[in-house]
């Protein structure tokens, strides 16, 4: 009986399956697969979270324009995937996450235009890199809508978290440490992608 389990396990491991980057999650509706997409791709999750931490750290009331620009940029990037879905900007996203993590760690206030430009750049790249390779029509639109909503909600959650935890000095230090960890994590993922 044990031999049968070993053979069955080996057969399942060796069974080929399609390996498609940014493919929808099997068994889920297209909207929910798109909604979960930013959570499962480190190159999307890291820049969204660290950008939200940066905005919360610097005061979300002052950076409302940058928060809105992020949403508009994600929508623009997702719309661009409808025209030409073959772009991959994952490495640039990781570099952006590392740079944003360094900004959080430094905690230096920048002009509003710098935050708006950073939000536009990261939002556009996240949208462009979120194309669903093997979907078309309404399924693709549903997945892209889910991705847009999830990316914006993740950003808002990180903004609220960082704003809440920036009231005391020790909390601000914790946010700076989180920024440095995100920068280090982005650099690790970046180095792993170069190692392939």
Buried (B, 14 or more C-beta within 10 A) or exposed (E): EEEEEEEEEEEEEEEEEEEEEBBBBEEBBBBBBBBBBBEEBBBBBBBBBBBBBBBBBBBBEEBEEBBEBBBBBBBBBBEBBEEEBEEEBBBBBBBBBBBBBBBBBEBEEEEBEEBBBBBBBBBBBBBBBBBBEEBEEEBBBBBBBBBBBBBBEBBBBBBBBBBEBBEEEEEBEBBBEBBBBBBEBBBEBBEEEEEE
